[in-house]
């Protein structure tokens, strides 16, 4: 009877040790998962900001292309200054 009790006690200690190790592994996995989720959210925010920047740059590029076409058409005098001034105002509208 005492041997059986001692054997069961040893098995209980081993199982408790196994459970402790499993809980430690679970903590590590949980922490890793939370770090990954945080980094994923950061990347999504980076993507959102870059999309806004792309939109702004495309708007500015379109304004500059229109200005370039107008300058090619007008070429001389104060008309060029008016077109350049118009482009500066237009580009300013593209900035949010």
C-alpha positions in Angstrom: 0.0 0.0 0.0 2.8 2.4 0.8 4.6 1.6 -2.4 1.5 2.4 -4.4 1.0 5.6 -2.6 4.7 6.6 -3.2 4.4 5.6 -6.9 1.2 7.7 -7.3 2.9 10.6 -5.5 5.9 10.5 -7.9 3.5 10.3 -10.9 1.6 13.3 -9.5 4.8 15.3 -9.1 5.9 14.5 -12.7 2.5 15.5 -14.1 2.6 18.8 -12.2 6.0 19.4 -13.7 4.7 18.6 -17.1 1.7 21.0 -16.6 4.1 23.7 -15.4 6.2 23.4 -18.6 3.1 23.4 -20.8 1.9 26.6 -19.1 5.3 28.2 -19.7 5.1 27.2 -23.3 1.6 28.6 -23.6 2.7 31.9 -22.1 5.5 32.2 -24.6 3.2 31.4 -27.5 0.6 33.9 -26.3 3.2 36.6 -25.9 4.5 35.9 -29.4 1.0 36.1 -30.8 0.3 39.4 -29.1 3.6 40.9 -30.5 2.7 39.6 -33.9 -0.8 41.2 -33.8 0.7 44.5 -32.7 3.3 44.5 -35.5 0.5 43.5 -38.0 -1.6 46.5 -36.9 1.5 48.8 -37.2 2.1 47.5 -40.8 -1.6 48.2 -41.7 -1.2 51.7 -40.4 2.0 52.1 -42.4 0.1 50.9 -45.5 -2.7 53.4 -44.9 -0.3 56.3 -44.6 1.6 55.3 -47.7 -1.6 55.0 -49.7 -2.5 58.6 -48.7 1.0 59.7 -49.7 0.6 58.0 -53.1 -2.7 59.7 -53.6 -1.2 63.1 -52.8 1.8 62.5 -55.1 -0.4 61.5 -58.0 -2.5 64.6 -57.6 0.7 66.8 -57.6 2.0 64.9 -60.6 -1.2 65.5 -62.5 -1.0 69.2 -61.7 2.6 69.4 -62.8 1.8 67.6 -66.1 -1.0 70.0 -66.8 1.3 72.9 -66.0 3.9 71.5 -68.3 1.5 71.2 -71.1 0.2 74.7 -70.6 3.8 76.1 -70.5 4.6 74.3 -73.7 1.5 75.9 -75.3 2.1 79.4 -74.0 5.9 79.6 -73.9 6.3 83.4 -73.6 5.6 86.4 -71.3 3.4 86.8 -68.4 1.1 84.0 -69.4 3.7 81.5 -68.2 3.9 83.2 -64.8 0.1 83.0 -64.6 0.2 79.2 -65.3 3.0 78.6 -62.8 1.0 80.5 -60.2 -2.1 78.5 -61.0 -0.1 75.3 -60.7 1.2 76.3 -57.3 -2.3 77.0 -56.1 -3.5 73.7 -57.6 -0.7 71.7 -56.0 -1.5 73.4 -52.7 -5.1 72.0 -53.0 -3.7 68.5 -53.4 -2.1 68.6 -50.0 -4.5 67.4 -47.3 
